[in-house]
């Protein structure tokens, strides 16, 4: 009896093996299906490489299918590389996919440097041969050359132009008594963990039609608005007289950090007609410093939009603060200033806030916090402020009056035609900064004598 059972068991195994082989289709009309017939990579900078892209290859048939060959058309000379079903190879033979099953292929591209200044296209394809059928998935990448800077110290006055993007690895340092000038339309892009360290002066002057961009170096769509990709721009005690005009600073940990007052008595940084957004911590962090800011838009930061500690001098006019973050549950006000800072360091605080919109999702979006013995001198008028504190009532401030953003959920901070911010601002024509910075809004529109609050004139 035992011999008979063993014989039957062997027959079952043999039949099962035959059935498995028979379950692989040899039909010439049996084709693969793909999650996409084209894999597109956004701008890839030479020598940087890209993130992995994935496609899935499906067997939609009722029998298994054998792919006799998968390979890159360009072979080993291709700028693309593959990981096929978990193995980093650019060619594989005889891969079986069971009925209604699938496999993954990951693709990466690396582009070699050349002397082209304009973006260019790199192409290849993945070829699949199944039962005599050849199918193709196209691979397309947009490449661009760049100026690569790795831990460089700029020791003499230097100008960066818009001819090529600048890619910063680790850091770029502007030495004391040195000015780095950045022309309009220039892109300054930072690799993961990189920073700009300003010990001298930064003179970044964009135009409304050609703003300067400070951002991470990942150009894929999934990274376009992702915070925390680089450290930020940092101004040190020796830094003086820096300007950032008509620029976008985005996707860092802290957009701008400044410490100490300027030795020349002016603001350490003047920031005008710019957008600072998508920071994992805060747009601006100041420590006993001096910042002048006009016609700027700040939004989508994990904690604060403006954080000032240890006193300092803050001159903010015609700015819009949008305290919204769809990912992080914010618990700190959009604007926070205090005379006390880290290591119990304190200092006198002067805060001038005129014609701003300070709004967001919290009950308290504006707080000046006296914690030490430093003096606090404030000029807070003609603002819309979301706050539970009555200390800011009067002086033509509107407390807890919705400014009427077009769509704060989509970060559209323009104002509706019937918003409460329209033509409610103080006349700033006598302000010493008016002719250079305050006479036009973020979009370059002339300000009315009775201006609209915030960064947009309407």
C-alpha positions as CSV (number, residue, x, y, z in Angstrom):
1,X,0.0,0.0,0.0
2,X,2.8,2.4,0.9
3,X,4.5,1.7,-2.5
4,X,1.2,2.5,-4.3
5,X,0.8,5.8,-2.5
6,X,4.4,6.8,-3.3
7,X,3.8,5.9,-6.9
8,X,0.6,8.1,-7.0
9,X,2.5,11.0,-5.3
10,X,5.2,10.9,-8.0
11,X,2.7,10.9,-10.8
12,X,1.0,13.9,-9.2
13,X,4.3,15.8,-9.0
14,X,5.1,14.9,-12.6
15,X,1.7,16.0,-13.8
16,X,2.0,19.3,-11.9
17,X,5.3,20.0,-13.5
18,X,4.0,19.4,-16.9
19,X,0.9,21.6,-16.2
20,X,3.2,24.4,-15.1
21,X,5.1,24.3,-18.4
22,X,1.9,24.0,-20.3
23,X,0.6,27.2,-18.5
24,X,3.1,29.4,-20.3
25,X,1.5,30.8,-23.4
26,X,3.3,30.8,-26.7
27,X,0.7,32.8,-28.5
28,X,2.3,35.4,-30.7
29,X,-0.6,37.8,-30.0
30,X,0.0,37.7,-26.3
31,X,1.4,41.1,-25.3
32,X,2.5,42.7,-22.1
33,X,0.8,45.7,-20.5
34,X,2.6,48.6,-18.9
35,X,1.8,51.1,-16.2
36,X,3.1,53.7,-18.7
37,X,4.4,53.6,-22.2
38,X,6.7,56.6,-21.5
39,X,8.9,57.4,-18.5
40,X,9.6,61.1,-18.2
41,X,12.2,62.6,-16.0
42,X,12.0,66.3,-15.2
43,X,15.2,68.5,-15.4
44,X,18.2,66.4,-14.4
45,X,21.5,68.3,-13.9
46,X,24.6,66.9,-15.3
47,X,26.7,64.9,-12.8
48,X,23.8,64.9,-10.3
49,X,21.6,62.0,-11.5
50,X,18.0,61.5,-10.7
51,X,15.6,59.8,-8.4
52,X,14.3,56.3,-9.4
53,X,11.2,56.0,-11.5
54,X,9.2,52.8,-11.5
55,X,7.1,51.1,-14.1
56,X,5.1,47.9,-13.7
57,X,4.9,45.2,-16.4
58,X,1.7,43.3,-16.3
59,X,0.7,39.9,-17.6
60,X,-3.1,40.3,-18.3
61,X,-3.5,36.8,-19.7
62,X,-5.0,33.7,-18.2
63,X,-1.7,31.8,-18.7
64,X,1.8,32.7,-17.6
65,X,4.1,34.5,-20.1
66,X,7.8,34.3,-20.6
67,X,9.7,37.5,-21.6
68,X,12.6,36.2,-23.5
69,X,14.6,39.4,-23.3
70,X,14.4,42.8,-21.5
71,X,17.2,45.3,-22.4
72,X,18.0,49.0,-22.9
73,X,18.2,49.9,-26.5
74,X,21.3,52.0,-25.9
75,X,23.0,49.1,-24.0
76,X,25.9,49.9,-21.7
77,X,26.4,53.3,-23.3
78,X,22.9,54.5,-22.3
79,X,22.6,57.3,-19.7
80,X,19.8,55.2,-18.1
81,X,20.2,52.2,-15.9
82,X,17.7,49.6,-14.8
83,X,16.9,47.5,-11.8
84,X,14.8,44.6,-13.2
85,X,12.8,42.6,-10.7
86,X,15.3,43.6,-7.9
87,X,18.5,43.1,-9.8
88,X,20.6,46.0,-11.1
89,X,21.2,44.9,-14.7
90,X,20.5,46.5,-18.0
91,X,19.5,43.2,-19.6
92,X,17.8,40.1,-18.5
93,X,16.6,36.9,-20.3
94,X,13.7,34.5,-19.6
95,X,11.6,36.2,-17.0
96,X,8.3,34.5,-16.3
97,X,5.3,36.4,-15.1
98,X,2.4,34.4,-13.8
99,X,-1.2,34.9,-14.9
100,X,-2.6,38.3,-13.8
101,X,0.7,39.0,-12.1
102,X,3.4,41.8,-12.6
103,X,7.0,42.7,-12.1
104,X,8.7,46.1,-11.3
105,X,11.4,47.9,-13.2
106,X,13.2,50.9,-11.7
107,X,15.0,53.4,-13.9
108,X,17.6,56.0,-13.1
109,X,19.4,58.5,-15.4
110,X,22.8,60.1,-15.1
111,X,23.8,62.8,-17.6
112,X,27.4,63.5,-18.5
113,X,28.6,67.2,-18.6
114,X,28.9,69.0,-21.9
115,X,29.2,72.6,-23.0
116,X,25.5,73.3,-23.7
117,X,24.0,76.2,-21.8
118,X,20.4,75.5,-22.8
119,X,18.3,72.5,-21.6
120,X,18.6,69.4,-23.8
121,X,16.8,66.1,-24.1
122,X,18.3,62.6,-23.5
123,X,16.3,59.6,-24.8
124,X,16.4,55.8,-24.8
125,X,14.0,53.0,-24.6
126,X,13.4,49.6,-22.9
127,X,12.9,46.8,-25.3
128,X,10.7,43.7,-24.4
129,X,10.7,40.6,-26.5
130,X,7.9,38.1,-25.9
131,X,7.0,35.2,-28.2
132,X,8.5,37.1,-31.1
133,X,6.7,40.4,-30.2
134,X,8.9,43.4,-29.5
135,X,7.4,46.2,-27.3
136,X,8.9,49.4,-26.2
137,X,8.8,51.8,-23.3
138,X,10.2,55.2,-24.1
139,X,12.6,56.9,-21.6
140,X,13.0,60.7,-21.8
141,X,15.0,63.1,-19.6
142,X,15.5,66.8,-19.8
143,X,19.1,67.6,-19.0
144,X,20.9,70.8,-18.2
145,X,24.4,71.8,-17.3
146,X,25.2,73.8,-14.2
147,X,28.0,75.4,-12.3
148,X,28.8,73.1,-9.4
149,X,30.1,74.6,-6.1
150,X,31.3,72.3,-3.4
151,X,32.2,73.9,-0.1
152,X,33.7,77.0,-1.9
153,X,34.6,80.2,-0.1
154,X,34.0,83.3,-2.2
155,X,37.0,85.5,-1.2
156,X,36.6,88.4,-3.7
157,X,33.7,90.3,-5.1
158,X,31.8,88.0,-7.5
159,X,28.8,88.1,-9.8
160,X,26.6,85.1,-10.6
161,X,24.7,85.3,-13.9
162,X,21.7,83.5,-15.2
163,X,23.5,81.6,-18.0
164,X,23.7,78.4,-16.0
165,X,22.1,77.3,-12.7
166,X,24.4,77.1,-9.7
167,X,24.3,73.8,-7.8
168,X,25.6,74.0,-4.2
169,X,27.1,71.0,-2.5
170,X,27.8,71.2,1.3
171,X,28.0,75.0,1.3
172,X,29.0,78.2,-0.3
173,X,30.5,81.0,2.0
174,X,30.7,84.7,1.2
175,X,33.8,85.8,3.1
176,X,33.8,89.0,5.3
177,X,34.1,92.3,3.4
178,X,33.2,90.5,0.2
179,X,30.0,90.9,-1.9
180,X,28.3,88.2,-3.9
181,X,26.0,89.7,-6.5
182,X,23.3,87.6,-8.1
183,X,21.7,88.8,-11.3
184,X,18.0,88.5,-12.2
185,X,16.8,85.1,-13.5
186,X,19.6,83.2,-11.8
187,X,18.8,79.8,-10.2
188,X,20.7,78.9,-7.1
189,X,19.9,75.3,-6.2
190,X,21.1,73.4,-3.1
191,X,21.9,69.7,-2.7
192,X,20.5,67.9,0.4
193,X,22.1,69.5,3.5
194,X,23.7,72.4,1.7
195,X,23.6,76.1,2.8
196,X,24.6,79.6,1.8
197,X,26.7,81.2,4.6
198,X,27.0,85.0,4.3
199,X,29.8,86.6,6.3
200,X,30.1,89.5,3.9
201,X,27.2,90.9,1.8
202,X,24.7,89.3,-0.5
203,X,23.2,91.4,-3.2
204,X,20.5,89.4,-5.0
205,X,18.5,91.7,-7.2
206,X,15.9,89.9,-9.3
207,X,13.1,91.5,-11.4
208,X,9.4,90.9,-11.4
209,X,9.6,89.2,-14.8
210,X,12.9,87.4,-13.9
211,X,13.0,86.5,-10.3
212,X,16.0,84.8,-8.6
213,X,15.3,81.3,-7.3
214,X,16.8,79.7,-4.2
215,X,15.6,76.1,-3.9
216,X,16.6,72.5,-3.7
217,X,18.3,70.8,-6.7
218,X,15.7,68.1,-7.2
219,X,13.5,69.1,-10.2
220,X,11.1,66.2,-10.1
221,X,7.5,67.2,-9.7
222,X,7.3,65.3,-6.4
223,X,9.9,67.7,-4.9
224,X,8.5,70.9,-6.3
225,X,7.0,72.1,-3.0
226,X,8.7,69.7,-0.5
227,X,10.1,71.4,2.6
228,X,13.5,70.6,4.2
229,X,15.6,69.9,1.1
230,X,18.4,72.2,2.1
231,X,19.4,74.2,5.2
232,X,18.9,77.8,4.1
233,X,20.6,81.2,3.8
234,X,22.5,82.3,7.0
235,X,23.8,85.8,7.8
236,X,26.5,86.0,10.4
237,X,27.7,88.8,12.8
238,X,30.2,90.1,10.2
239,X,27.6,90.4,7.5
240,X,26.3,93.9,6.6
241,X,24.0,95.5,4.0
242,X,22.6,92.5,2.3
243,X,19.7,92.8,-0.2
244,X,17.3,90.1,-1.5
245,X,14.8,91.6,-4.0
246,X,12.3,89.9,-6.3
247,X,13.3,86.4,-5.4
248,X,11.7,83.1,-4.4
249,X,13.3,81.2,-1.4
250,X,11.6,77.8,-0.9
251,X,11.9,74.2,0.4
252,X,14.5,74.7,3.0
253,X,14.6,74.0,6.8
254,X,14.9,77.7,7.7
255,X,14.7,80.1,4.8
256,X,16.7,82.9,6.3
257,X,18.7,83.0,9.5
258,X,20.3,86.2,10.8
259,X,22.1,86.9,14.0
260,X,23.3,90.2,15.6
261,X,22.7,93.8,14.6
262,X,24.6,95.3,11.6
263,X,27.7,97.2,12.5
264,X,26.8,100.0,10.1
265,X,23.5,100.7,11.8
266,X,21.3,99.7,8.9
267,X,19.4,96.4,8.5
268,X,21.5,93.4,8.2
269,X,19.1,92.2,5.5
270,X,16.6,94.0,3.4
271,X,14.1,91.6,1.9
272,X,11.6,93.0,-0.7
273,X,9.1,91.8,-3.2
274,X,9.9,88.2,-2.6
275,X,8.2,84.9,-1.7
276,X,9.5,82.7,1.1
277,X,7.6,79.4,1.4
278,X,7.7,75.7,2.2
279,X,10.1,75.7,5.2
280,X,10.1,72.8,7.6
281,X,10.6,75.2,10.6
282,X,10.4,78.9,9.7
283,X,10.7,81.4,6.9
284,X,12.9,83.9,8.9
285,X,14.7,83.3,12.2
286,X,16.3,86.3,13.8
287,X,18.5,86.5,16.9
288,X,19.0,90.0,18.1
289,X,19.2,91.1,14.5
290,X,17.8,93.8,12.2
291,X,15.6,92.9,9.2
292,X,13.6,95.2,6.9
293,X,10.9,93.5,4.9
294,X,8.5,95.0,2.3
295,X,5.9,93.5,0.0
296,X,6.8,89.9,0.7
297,X,4.6,86.7,0.9
298,X,5.4,84.2,3.6
299,X,3.5,80.9,3.9
300,X,3.5,77.1,4.4
301,X,6.1,76.7,7.2
302,X,6.1,74.0,9.9
303,X,6.2,76.3,12.9
304,X,6.7,80.1,12.5
305,X,6.8,82.4,9.5
306,X,8.8,85.0,11.4
307,X,10.6,84.1,14.6
308,X,12.6,86.8,16.4
309,X,14.4,86.2,19.7
310,X,16.9,88.1,21.9
311,X,15.4,91.5,20.8
312,X,16.4,93.1,17.6
313,X,14.9,95.6,15.1
314,X,12.1,94.4,12.7
315,X,10.7,96.8,10.2
316,X,7.9,95.0,8.3
317,X,5.5,96.8,6.0
318,X,3.0,95.6,3.3
319,X,3.7,91.9,3.9
320,X,1.3,88.9,3.8
321,X,1.8,86.1,6.4
322,X,-0.3,83.0,5.5
323,X,-0.2,80.7,8.5
324,X,-1.4,77.5,6.9
325,X,0.2,74.1,6.7
326,X,-1.8,71.1,5.5
327,X,0.7,68.5,6.7
328,X,2.0,69.8,10.1
329,X,-0.3,70.7,12.9
330,X,1.1,74.1,13.8
331,X,1.0,75.2,17.4
332,X,3.1,78.4,17.2
333,X,2.0,81.8,15.9
334,X,2.9,82.9,12.4
335,X,4.8,85.9,13.9
336,X,6.6,85.6,17.2
337,X,9.0,88.2,18.7
338,X,10.6,88.2,22.1
339,X,13.3,90.1,24.0
340,X,14.6,86.7,25.3
341,X,16.4,84.1,23.3
342,X,18.5,81.0,23.4
343,X,21.0,80.7,26.3
344,X,19.0,83.4,28.2
345,X,20.4,86.0,25.9
346,X,18.2,89.1,25.9
347,X,18.1,92.5,24.1
348,X,16.0,95.5,23.3
349,X,13.2,94.9,20.8
350,X,11.9,97.4,18.3
351,X,9.0,96.1,16.1
352,X,7.4,98.2,13.4
353,X,4.5,96.4,11.6
354,X,2.4,98.6,9.2
355,X,-0.1,97.6,6.5
356,X,0.5,93.8,6.9
357,X,-1.9,90.8,6.8
358,X,-1.0,88.4,9.6
359,X,-3.5,85.6,9.3
360,X,-3.7,81.8,9.5
361,X,-5.5,78.8,11.0
362,X,-4.7,79.4,14.7
363,X,-6.5,81.6,17.1
364,X,-3.2,83.4,17.9
365,X,-1.0,84.3,14.9
366,X,0.8,87.4,16.3
367,X,2.6,87.5,19.6
368,X,5.2,89.9,21.1
369,X,6.4,88.2,24.2
370,X,8.2,90.1,26.9
371,X,10.3,87.6,29.0
372,X,13.3,89.6,30.1
373,X,14.4,93.1,31.1
374,X,15.0,94.4,27.5
375,X,12.8,97.3,26.4
376,X,10.1,96.8,23.8
377,X,9.2,99.6,21.4
378,X,6.3,98.9,19.0
379,X,4.6,100.7,16.1
380,X,1.7,98.4,15.1
381,X,-0.9,99.9,12.9
382,X,-3.2,99.4,9.9
383,X,-2.8,95.6,10.0
384,X,-5.2,92.7,9.8
385,X,-4.3,90.4,12.6
386,X,-5.7,87.1,13.8
387,X,-5.3,87.3,17.6
388,X,-7.1,86.9,20.9
389,X,-5.1,89.7,22.4
390,X,-6.7,93.1,22.6
391,X,-3.4,94.8,23.1
392,X,-3.3,95.3,19.3
393,X,-6.7,96.9,19.0
394,X,-6.9,100.5,17.9
395,X,-4.4,102.2,15.5
396,X,-6.6,101.2,12.6
397,X,-5.7,97.5,13.2
398,X,-8.5,95.0,12.2
399,X,-8.5,92.1,14.7
400,X,-10.0,88.7,13.6
401,X,-11.4,90.2,10.4
402,X,-11.0,87.7,7.6
403,X,-8.9,89.4,4.9
404,X,-10.7,87.6,2.1
405,X,-7.9,85.5,0.5
406,X,-8.9,84.0,-2.9
407,X,-8.2,80.5,-1.7
408,X,-5.8,80.0,1.2
409,X,-6.1,76.2,0.9
410,X,-4.4,76.4,-2.5
411,X,-2.1,79.2,-1.3
412,X,-3.7,81.8,-3.5
413,X,-3.2,84.8,-1.3
414,X,-4.6,87.5,-3.6
415,X,-7.6,89.3,-2.3
416,X,-11.2,89.1,-3.4
417,X,-12.8,92.3,-4.7
418,X,-14.7,92.8,-1.5
419,X,-12.0,91.9,1.0
420,X,-11.6,93.9,4.2
421,X,-8.0,94.7,3.3
422,X,-8.7,96.8,0.3
423,X,-7.5,100.4,0.6
424,X,-7.1,100.2,4.4
425,X,-3.4,100.9,4.6
426,X,-1.6,103.9,6.0
427,X,0.0,106.3,3.6
428,X,3.6,105.4,3.3
429,X,4.8,107.9,0.7
430,X,6.9,109.7,3.3
431,X,8.6,106.5,4.3
432,X,12.4,106.6,3.5
433,X,12.1,103.2,1.8
434,X,9.0,104.2,-0.3
435,X,10.6,105.2,-3.6
436,X,12.9,102.2,-3.8
437,X,10.7,99.4,-2.3
438,X,7.3,100.3,-1.1
439,X,5.9,102.1,-4.1
440,X,5.1,98.8,-5.9
441,X,3.5,95.6,-4.8
442,X,4.8,92.0,-5.2
443,X,3.6,91.9,-8.8
444,X,5.1,95.3,-9.6
445,X,1.8,97.2,-9.5
446,X,2.0,100.8,-8.3
447,X,0.7,101.4,-4.8
448,X,-2.3,103.7,-4.2
449,X,-1.7,106.6,-1.7
450,X,-4.2,104.7,0.5
451,X,-2.8,101.2,-0.2
452,X,-4.3,97.8,0.2
453,X,-2.9,95.7,3.1
454,X,-0.5,92.9,2.4
455,X,1.8,92.2,-0.5
456,X,-0.8,92.6,-3.3
457,X,-2.3,96.0,-4.2
458,X,-5.3,94.7,-6.2
